[in-house]
Amino acid sequence: PPASQNNEQGSTLRDLLTTTAGKLRLGSTDAGIAFAPVYSTGTASGKSGRTMPNILDDIIASVVENKIPPNRAPKINVKSEIKDEPKDDKKCVQDDCSKRYSDIQYSWICDKHVLWLRDHKNSNNWKLFKECWKQGRPVLVSGMHKKMNFSLWKAESISLDFGNQQADILNCKDSIISNTNVKEFWDGFEDVSKRQKVKNGETALLKLKDWPSGEDFKAMMPARYEDLLKSLPLPEYCSPEGKLNLASHLPGFFVRPDLGPRLCSAYGVAATKDHDIGTTNLHIEVSDVVNILVYVGIARGNGVLSKSGVLKKLEEEDLDDLLRKRLKDSSELPGALWHIYAGKDADKIREFLQKIAKEQGLEVLPEHDPIRDQSWYVNKKLRQRLFEEYGVKTCTVIQFLGDAIILPAGALHQV
């Protein structure tokens, strides 16, 4: 339709938001909220403070009340859309769904809390993903590395191309950050003898902090950026231009989070004495995240656990039977251990960590938030106490080479 008609009818999300936003007063309460908030905020500053989600609610409500003429037929074939929807979303996710999705290879892991899509090439994956995503459940897609140019992601390849760059390197045990040459990090990635030592002579557990990230990633690593984008799982949702990726449709007046991509690289704990530390402490992302394991290095040197030793350590975790089966498959290469929690458990976990801090004699300030500060890696003993004392169960996932883990915003996780 012509542009004038577009503006009048508000036929696109962008038009709806932009034509309505300017007409709303920040303090207005007369629009009436038609839908639940798009996302929730933990605290509000001031008694009458309005936040961006409230404004968006008002926009949507105003659109619903004022912008869509009651006698205008919708452009979308609503009947065909509804016909494809299950009558009971929850039942479909909890049950087998074998009849509805017989053409998709999938399984449920972690007591049916995580959907595992086993064939990354299936173009119908998004249909089942949609049912799972409505309920805010994590999703695992395996085999993504088969679509990628593996040589681009090898440690020595990245070191060769970018070793002279400077970046922040985090010592995961004591949280000390230093700015140093990237080559130093990559030299020790698979050769323990070349890794930094800490004061007591132990090998340091280092992590490159999101290097590179966002526009820097695209500018610095164009070939890797393109390889990553063409290999994203469920491109309808995960691609920056995906038709179901809300962020790609938001108008410019919204402040967007850093949508990446970013490269997360870390040594494993196999060469450290303390296996109760992580490379990513417990935290929450403000946007949905897809994390693809593009490379797994095999560390060599004194003190490193053998492959069988690593597998034995992983088998001590509270694992789903299907994950145990994958561990025994010689063609699979485990690289990262994830512990995931539902966003609804955040307050219980926060209260638990503050309780543990007091038990350990640590100062707990009123403004201190252990999740926001990313100050805790919850070890096995604490995970057990969290379940026994607060009823919060940990969802444990092993990420193998090529696995993409897709997390909804608000899900807590550590790696």
C-alpha positions as CSV (number, residue, x, y, z in Angstrom):
1,P,0.0,0.0,0.0
2,P,1.1,3.6,-0.4
3,A,3.0,5.2,2.4
4,S,0.1,7.4,3.5
5,Q,-2.1,4.4,3.9
6,N,0.7,2.6,5.8
7,N,0.9,5.4,8.3
8,E,-2.9,5.6,8.7
9,Q,-3.4,1.8,9.2
10,G,-0.1,1.1,11.0
11,S,0.5,-2.0,9.0
12,T,4.0,-2.8,10.3
13,L,5.5,-3.0,13.8
14,R,7.8,-0.1,13.1
15,D,4.9,2.1,11.9
16,L,2.8,1.2,14.8
17,L,5.4,2.1,17.3
18,T,6.8,5.2,15.7
19,T,3.4,6.8,14.8
20,T,2.1,6.2,18.3
21,A,5.1,6.9,20.5
22,G,5.2,10.6,20.0
23,K,1.5,11.0,21.0
24,L,2.0,9.4,24.4
25,R,2.8,11.5,27.4
26,L,5.5,9.9,29.7
27,G,3.2,10.1,32.7
28,S,0.0,9.2,30.9
29,T,-2.2,6.5,32.5
30,D,-5.2,6.9,30.3
31,A,-4.0,4.5,27.6
32,G,-4.8,1.4,29.6
33,I,-2.4,-1.6,29.4
34,A,-3.8,-4.2,27.1
35,F,-1.0,-6.8,27.5
36,A,1.4,-8.0,30.1
37,P,4.7,-6.2,30.1
38,V,7.1,-7.1,27.3
39,Y,9.8,-7.6,30.0
40,S,9.8,-7.0,33.7
41,T,12.1,-4.7,35.7
42,G,13.4,-5.6,39.2
43,T,13.0,-2.2,40.8
44,A,11.6,1.2,39.9
45,S,13.3,4.5,40.8
46,G,10.6,6.7,42.4
47,K,7.0,6.1,43.2
48,S,5.7,7.4,39.8
49,G,8.7,6.4,37.6
50,R,7.7,5.0,34.2
51,T,10.0,2.6,32.5
52,M,10.5,1.7,28.8
53,P,8.4,-1.5,29.1
54,N,5.5,0.5,30.5
55,I,5.8,3.0,27.6
56,L,5.8,0.1,25.1
57,D,2.7,-1.4,26.8
58,D,1.0,2.0,26.4
59,I,2.0,2.1,22.7
60,I,0.6,-1.4,22.1
61,A,-2.5,-0.6,24.1
62,S,-3.1,2.6,22.2
63,V,-2.5,0.8,18.9
64,V,-5.1,-1.8,19.8
65,E,-7.6,0.8,20.9
66,N,-7.1,3.5,18.3
67,K,-5.2,2.3,15.3
68,I,-6.9,-0.8,14.0
69,P,-10.4,-0.2,12.5
70,P,-12.9,-2.8,13.7
71,N,-14.2,-3.4,10.2
72,R,-10.9,-3.9,8.5
73,A,-10.0,-7.5,7.7
74,P,-6.6,-8.6,8.9
75,K,-4.0,-9.3,6.3
76,I,-2.8,-12.5,8.0
77,N,-4.7,-15.7,7.5
78,V,-5.5,-16.1,11.2
79,K,-7.4,-19.3,10.7
80,S,-4.5,-21.1,9.1
81,E,-2.2,-19.8,11.8
82,I,-4.4,-21.0,14.6
83,K,-4.9,-24.4,13.0
84,D,-1.2,-25.0,13.2
85,E,-1.1,-24.2,16.9
86,P,-1.6,-26.9,19.5
87,K,-4.7,-26.5,21.7
88,D,-2.6,-26.9,24.8
89,D,1.0,-25.6,24.4
90,K,2.1,-26.9,27.8
91,K,0.8,-30.4,27.0
92,C,2.6,-30.4,23.7
93,V,5.9,-29.5,25.3
94,Q,5.5,-31.9,28.2
95,D,4.2,-34.8,26.0
96,D,5.9,-36.6,23.2
97,C,4.6,-34.4,20.4
98,S,5.6,-37.3,18.1
99,K,2.5,-37.0,15.9
100,R,2.7,-33.2,15.4
101,Y,6.5,-33.2,14.8
102,S,7.3,-36.6,13.4
103,D,9.5,-35.0,10.8
104,I,11.8,-33.4,13.4
105,Q,14.6,-35.2,15.2
106,Y,14.5,-34.1,18.8
107,S,14.7,-35.2,22.4
108,W,14.0,-33.7,25.8
109,I,16.7,-33.5,28.4
110,C,17.0,-32.2,32.0
111,D,13.6,-33.5,33.1
112,K,12.0,-32.1,29.9
113,H,13.2,-28.6,30.7
114,V,15.5,-28.4,27.7
115,L,14.7,-29.1,24.1
116,W,17.4,-30.9,22.1
117,L,17.1,-30.4,18.3
118,R,19.4,-33.1,16.9
119,D,19.4,-32.2,13.2
120,H,20.5,-28.7,12.6
121,K,19.7,-28.9,8.9
122,N,15.9,-29.5,9.4
123,S,14.1,-26.5,8.1
124,N,11.1,-27.2,10.3
125,N,13.0,-27.0,13.6
126,W,11.6,-23.5,14.2
127,K,8.0,-24.9,14.6
128,L,8.9,-27.0,17.6
129,F,11.3,-24.4,18.8
130,K,8.4,-21.9,18.9
131,E,6.4,-24.1,21.2
132,C,9.3,-24.4,23.6
133,W,10.3,-20.7,23.4
134,K,6.8,-19.6,24.4
135,Q,7.5,-21.1,27.8
136,G,11.0,-19.6,28.2
137,R,12.8,-22.9,28.0
138,P,16.5,-23.3,26.9
139,V,17.1,-25.1,23.6
140,L,20.1,-27.1,22.4
141,V,20.9,-27.5,18.7
142,S,23.7,-29.9,17.8
143,G,26.0,-30.2,14.8
144,M,26.4,-26.5,14.0
145,H,30.2,-27.0,13.4
146,K,29.4,-29.1,10.3
147,K,28.2,-25.9,8.6
148,M,31.3,-23.9,9.5
149,N,34.8,-23.5,8.1
150,F,36.5,-25.3,11.0
151,S,40.0,-24.0,10.1
152,L,39.0,-20.4,10.8
153,W,38.2,-21.3,14.5
154,K,41.3,-23.2,15.4
155,A,43.3,-21.6,18.3
156,E,46.5,-21.4,16.2
157,S,44.6,-19.8,13.3
158,I,43.2,-17.0,15.6
159,S,46.6,-16.5,17.3
160,L,48.4,-16.3,13.9
161,D,45.9,-13.7,12.6
162,F,45.4,-11.6,15.7
163,G,48.3,-12.4,18.1
164,N,49.5,-8.8,18.1
165,Q,46.2,-7.4,19.4
166,Q,45.8,-6.2,23.0
167,A,42.9,-7.4,25.1
168,D,41.6,-7.8,28.7
169,I,42.5,-11.2,30.1
170,L,40.7,-12.3,33.3
171,N,42.2,-14.7,35.9
172,C,39.0,-16.6,36.7
173,K,40.1,-17.6,40.2
174,D,40.9,-14.2,41.7
175,S,39.0,-12.0,39.2
176,I,42.1,-9.9,38.4
177,I,42.0,-8.4,34.9
178,S,45.1,-7.5,33.0
179,N,45.6,-5.9,29.5
180,T,48.0,-8.0,27.6
181,N,49.0,-9.4,24.2
182,V,46.5,-11.9,22.9
183,K,49.2,-14.2,21.6
184,E,50.2,-14.9,25.2
185,F,46.7,-16.3,25.9
186,W,46.6,-18.4,22.7
187,D,50.1,-19.8,23.2
188,G,48.9,-21.4,26.4
189,F,45.5,-22.5,25.1
190,E,46.6,-26.1,24.5
191,D,50.1,-26.1,25.9
192,V,49.9,-25.9,29.7
193,S,53.7,-25.3,30.0
194,K,53.2,-21.9,28.4
195,R,50.4,-20.7,30.7
196,Q,50.9,-18.0,33.3
197,K,51.6,-19.1,36.9
198,V,50.0,-17.6,40.0
199,K,51.8,-16.8,43.2
200,N,51.6,-20.3,44.6
201,G,52.9,-21.9,41.4
202,E,49.5,-23.1,40.2
203,T,48.5,-22.7,36.6
204,A,46.3,-19.7,36.0
205,L,42.8,-20.2,34.6
206,L,42.5,-17.4,32.0
207,K,39.7,-16.1,29.9
208,L,39.6,-13.5,27.1
209,K,36.8,-11.2,28.1
210,D,34.5,-10.9,25.1
211,W,37.2,-10.2,22.6
212,P,36.3,-9.1,20.1
213,S,32.7,-8.0,20.4
214,G,29.9,-6.4,18.3
215,E,31.1,-4.1,15.6
216,D,34.7,-4.8,16.5
217,F,34.1,-8.5,15.7
218,K,32.6,-7.7,12.3
219,A,35.4,-5.2,11.4
220,M,38.3,-7.3,12.7
221,M,37.1,-10.8,11.7
222,P,34.9,-10.3,8.6
223,A,35.5,-13.9,7.3
224,R,34.7,-15.4,10.7
225,Y,31.7,-13.1,11.1
226,E,30.2,-14.3,7.8
227,D,31.0,-17.9,8.7
228,L,29.2,-17.5,12.0
229,L,26.1,-15.8,10.5
230,K,25.6,-18.3,7.8
231,S,25.8,-21.1,10.4
232,L,23.4,-19.8,13.0
233,P,20.8,-22.2,14.2
234,L,17.1,-21.3,13.7
235,P,17.9,-18.3,11.5
236,E,14.3,-17.1,11.7
237,Y,15.0,-16.3,15.3
238,C,18.8,-16.0,15.7
239,S,19.8,-14.2,12.5
240,P,20.2,-10.4,13.0
241,E,17.7,-10.0,10.1
242,G,15.5,-13.0,11.2
243,K,11.8,-12.4,10.5
244,L,11.0,-13.5,14.1
245,N,13.9,-11.7,15.7
246,L,12.2,-8.8,17.5
247,A,15.4,-6.8,17.9
248,S,15.8,-6.5,14.1
249,H,12.4,-4.7,13.9
250,L,12.7,-2.3,16.8
251,P,12.7,1.4,15.8
252,G,15.8,3.5,16.5
253,F,14.4,5.2,19.6
254,F,14.8,2.0,21.6
255,V,18.1,1.5,23.4
256,R,19.3,-1.9,22.3
257,P,21.5,-4.2,24.4
258,D,24.8,-5.3,22.9
259,L,23.7,-8.1,20.5
260,G,27.2,-9.2,19.7
261,P,28.5,-11.3,18.3
262,R,31.3,-11.8,20.7
263,L,34.1,-14.4,21.0
264,C,34.3,-16.0,24.4
265,S,37.5,-18.0,24.9
266,A,38.8,-19.6,28.1
267,Y,41.1,-22.3,29.4
268,G,39.4,-25.4,30.9
269,V,39.7,-26.4,34.5
270,A,41.3,-29.7,33.6
271,A,44.8,-28.3,34.3
272,T,43.9,-26.6,37.6
273,K,43.9,-28.1,41.1
274,D,40.6,-26.5,42.0
275,H,37.8,-27.9,39.9
276,D,35.2,-25.9,41.8
277,I,35.7,-22.7,39.8
278,G,34.2,-21.7,36.5
279,T,35.2,-19.5,33.6
280,T,31.8,-17.7,33.7
281,N,30.2,-17.1,37.1
282,L,26.5,-17.2,37.7
283,H,24.7,-14.3,35.9
284,I,21.8,-13.2,33.9
285,E,21.8,-11.8,30.3
286,V,19.4,-9.0,29.4
287,S,18.7,-10.4,26.0
288,D,18.2,-13.8,24.5
289,V,21.5,-15.5,23.7
290,V,22.8,-18.2,21.3
291,N,26.2,-19.6,22.3
292,I,27.9,-21.9,19.7
293,L,30.9,-24.0,20.8
294,V,33.1,-23.6,17.7
295,Y,36.3,-25.1,19.0
296,V,37.5,-27.4,21.8
297,G,41.2,-27.5,22.6
298,I,42.9,-30.6,24.0
299,A,45.3,-29.4,26.7
300,R,48.6,-31.1,27.0
301,G,51.3,-30.9,29.8
302,N,52.0,-31.9,33.4
303,G,49.0,-32.0,35.7
304,V,46.4,-32.2,33.0
305,L,43.6,-34.7,33.3
306,S,43.6,-37.4,30.6
307,K,40.5,-37.6,28.4
308,S,39.2,-40.4,30.5
309,G,39.8,-38.3,33.6
310,V,37.8,-35.5,32.2
311,L,35.0,-37.8,31.2
312,K,35.0,-39.3,34.7
313,K,34.7,-35.8,36.2
314,L,31.8,-35.0,34.0
315,E,30.1,-38.3,34.9
316,E,30.1,-37.2,38.5
317,E,27.6,-34.4,37.6
318,D,23.8,-34.8,37.9
319,L,23.4,-35.6,34.2
320,D,20.5,-36.7,32.0
321,D,20.8,-40.2,30.6
322,L,21.0,-38.9,27.1
323,L,23.9,-36.7,28.0
324,R,25.7,-39.7,29.6
325,K,25.1,-41.5,26.4
326,R,26.7,-38.7,24.4
327,L,29.7,-38.7,26.7
328,K,30.4,-42.4,25.7
329,D,30.2,-41.5,22.0
330,S,33.8,-41.3,20.7
331,S,32.7,-39.0,17.9
332,E,31.5,-36.4,20.4
333,L,33.9,-33.9,22.0
334,P,32.7,-32.3,25.3
335,G,34.0,-28.7,25.9
336,A,31.8,-26.9,28.4
337,L,29.7,-27.6,31.4
338,W,26.6,-25.4,32.0
339,H,24.4,-25.0,35.0
340,I,21.1,-23.2,34.1
341,Y,18.3,-21.9,36.3
342,A,14.9,-20.5,35.4
343,G,14.4,-16.8,35.8
344,K,11.6,-17.3,38.3
345,D,14.1,-18.8,40.7
346,A,16.4,-15.7,40.7
347,D,15.1,-14.3,44.0
348,K,15.5,-17.6,45.8
349,I,19.1,-18.0,44.4
350,R,19.9,-14.4,45.4
351,E,18.7,-15.0,49.0
352,F,20.6,-18.3,49.1
353,L,23.9,-16.7,48.0
354,Q,23.6,-13.9,50.5
355,K,23.0,-16.5,53.2
356,I,26.1,-18.4,52.2
357,A,28.2,-15.2,52.1
358,K,27.2,-14.5,55.7
359,E,28.0,-18.0,56.7
360,Q,31.5,-17.5,55.2
361,G,32.0,-14.3,57.1
362,L,31.8,-12.1,54.0
363,E,30.4,-8.6,54.2
364,V,26.9,-8.4,52.6
365,L,26.1,-4.8,51.7
366,P,22.5,-3.7,51.2
367,E,23.2,-2.8,47.5
368,H,25.1,-6.0,46.9
369,D,23.5,-8.3,44.3
370,P,25.5,-11.5,44.0
371,I,23.9,-12.3,40.6
372,R,24.4,-8.9,39.0
373,D,27.9,-8.7,40.4
374,Q,28.7,-12.2,38.9
375,S,30.7,-12.9,42.1
376,W,29.7,-16.6,42.5
377,Y,30.3,-19.9,40.9
378,V,27.9,-22.3,42.6
379,N,29.9,-25.5,43.2
380,K,28.4,-29.0,43.5
381,K,28.0,-28.8,47.3
382,L,26.2,-25.5,47.1
383,R,24.0,-26.7,44.3
384,Q,22.9,-29.6,46.5
385,R,22.1,-27.2,49.4
386,L,20.2,-24.9,47.0
387,F,17.9,-27.8,46.1
388,E,17.5,-29.1,49.7
389,E,16.9,-25.7,51.3
390,Y,15.1,-23.8,48.6
391,G,13.8,-26.4,46.2
392,V,15.7,-25.0,43.3
393,K,16.9,-27.7,40.9
394,T,19.9,-27.2,38.7
395,C,19.6,-28.0,35.0
396,T,23.0,-29.4,34.0
397,V,24.0,-29.4,30.3
398,I,27.2,-30.5,28.7
399,Q,28.0,-28.5,25.6
400,F,29.8,-30.6,22.9
401,L,31.7,-29.3,19.9
402,G,29.2,-27.7,17.5
403,D,26.4,-27.4,20.1
404,A,24.4,-24.2,20.1
405,I,22.8,-23.4,23.5
406,I,19.9,-20.9,23.1
407,L,18.9,-19.2,26.4
408,P,15.9,-16.9,27.0
409,A,16.6,-13.5,28.6
410,G,16.5,-13.8,32.3
411,A,17.7,-17.4,32.6
412,L,20.5,-17.7,35.1
413,H,23.6,-19.6,34.1
414,Q,27.2,-20.4,34.8
415,V,29.9,-22.2,32.7
